[in-house]
């Protein structure tokens, strides 16, 4: 993708037009239909030449805030990051290489977490590193039981 094209014109209108063209009423519904796809993959599906992953995330955050579902969004982004870094699920052992990759995945996730939820995300990171989930754990969406236990809904 040419980054410059993504920012030309009214990118928000373009983003939502592409979502509607694919039969979805919201960007959240579009993303929910692809719960393990990265933000980049979502953007490429919507417009490989003129939609960027950060634009998709911006739209998802706006919708989550409007619908009081930011915690759900944060869990969903966790799923996307984990699936990107560990497509086969949580590693069986946290050797140096896997520990680095887990730290990278969790760091990316926290970077995308809205400020209102960053502290909670850091607590989840600490909990996962102290008590890793079972090997192969691969949440497939924001409703994953372990994720909901670690990051329960507290949105108003």
HUUR-V171290 format. One record per backbone hydrogen bond with DSSP energy under -0.5 kcal/mol. CO is the residue of the C=O (numbers start at 1). NH is the residue of the N-H. If there is no record, write none. Layout:
[[CO/NH] [CO/NH]]
This chain:
[[1/3] [2/5] [2/6] [3/7] [4/7] [5/8] [9/11] [10/14] [11/15] [12/16] [13/17] [14/18] [15/19] [16/20] [17/21] [18/22] [19/22] [19/24] [20/23] [26/30] [27/31] [28/32] [29/33] [31/34] [32/35] [34/37] [38/42] [39/43] [40/44] [41/45] [42/46] [43/47] [44/48] [47/50] [47/51] [52/55] [52/56] [53/57] [54/58] [55/59] [56/60] [57/61] [58/62] [59/63] [60/64] [61/65] [62/66] [63/67] [64/69] [65/68] [69/73] [70/74] [71/75] [72/76] [73/77] [74/78] [75/79] [76/80] [77/81] [78/82] [79/83] [80/84] [81/85] [82/86] [86/89] [90/136] [93/95] [95/99] [96/100] [97/101] [98/102] [99/103] [100/104] [101/105] [102/106] [103/107] [104/108] [105/109] [106/110] [107/111] [108/112] [109/113] [110/113] [114/117] [114/118] [115/118] [117/121] [118/122] [119/123] [120/124] [121/125] [122/126] [123/127] [124/128] [125/129] [126/130] [127/131] [134/137] [137/90] [141/144] [144/148] [145/149] [146/150] [147/151]]
